[in-house]
Amino acid sequence: MKIKSYFSRTPESALALARLEMGPEAVLVESRKAPPESRHLGEYEVVFAVDAPREEAAPAPVSDRLSFEVVELKKELEGMRRTLTRTAFAPANWLGASANLSDAYAILTANDVTPELAREVAQGVESRLAGSAAKPLPVIARPAQGQGRAAERPSIERALVEELESRFQAEPALGKGEARPRVVALVGPPGAGKTTTLVKLAVNYGLASRRPVLLLSVDTYRVAAAEQLRSFAAILGVGVQVLETVTAVAQAIEENRGKELIFIDTPGMSADDLEDSAGLSHFLSTRPDIDTQLVLSASMKSADLSRVVDSFEIFRPQRLLFTRLDETATFGSIFNEAARTGKPLSFFANGQRIPEDLEAASRNRLSELILAAPSGRGRTGGAARLG
């Protein structure tokens, strides 16, 4: 009879290693905590015996042993990840936090939701689950053995979606109230994609519905900026005017009251440029008939994004419009700003194609982007409304 001890971090992994080497006919003799002198070999010791020597048996293939070790390493790393997640940035009252709380927090922070906001959302999820547990439940069939955790997932995910969507608004609209014509101004930092997005909006919500459209540009800073807009306008067959003063913009709006949609393209402005834009910012922020929307890149870091949003507050934008969704795999920064500012999201642009790569923002769409794998992102969205 051949007897051999195996040491490992858990009894299960020691058993698996023994079975792999000695075969299915091996008999478990003893399972115990490893003695102090052998503790360096592993936390647990299992002793196996086999009736006949196995000199003829070939040792377990190296590939099998390697596969086993990789599986064990993955398990250990996953345990470490969960432990770190439950303690990272967590306040003292999170000691002993539930798996639901830590899992929600891990998902959110992995998607660039700020730690503070992720904690609030995770705690909201716990409250929702606790409230659901307090309500009487209908009698349902018990889940199969080993599926209890899986059966809980839908309710956990549903609570997370509900909590996320309760913290921001989506309003895919153009114009303010009943004002006619609907006038929309796009402002934002350089490279955010204002001009391309303006053209997408003009096509999707103007020309596609046979609504008369006019394009106005006050972007006289960039070289060839006016020519770019003129080229788009020529292709689309719509009117375009390049203006140098806010007085001229006001006059152009007044003279084109017969149009249904008027879009105003503005220059991309950095923090330094904003000091020179007092006239434009005052004009847009004080006109009750102009819907000013702040265009932002979804690929910006959260800290930079917050700084830009705050600096453009002098324009008093009513909505946030995010572009370049195709250039990032995480979308927590969009949620951060929508929740922080209370400004509704209007549209998402997810590529350079005109007019296809534009979709109406919705709360369901953003929660889907945050919680779904990057490969699951689509290019289509909901419908917008005018006014």
Buried (B, 14 or more C-beta within 10 A) or exposed (E): EEEBBBBBBBBEBBBBBBBBBBEEEBEEEEBEEBEEEEEEEBBBBBBBBBEEEBEEEEEBEEEEBEEBEEEBEEBEEEEEEBEEBBEEEBEEEBEEBBEBBBBBBBBBBEBBBBEEBBBBBBBBBBEBBEEEEEEEEEEEEEEEEEEEEEEBEEBBBBBBBEBBBEBBBBBBBBBBEEBBBBBBBBBBBEEBBBBBBBBBBBBBBBBEEEBBBBBBBBBEBEEEBBEBBBEBBEEBEBBBBBBEEBEBBBEBBEEBEEBBBBBBBBBBBEEEEBEEBEEBBBBBBEBEBBBBBBBBBBBBEBEEBBEBBEBBEBBBBBBBBBBBBBEBBBBBBBBBBBBBBEBBBBBBBBBEEBBBBBBBBBBBBBBBBBBEEEEEBEBEBEEBEBE
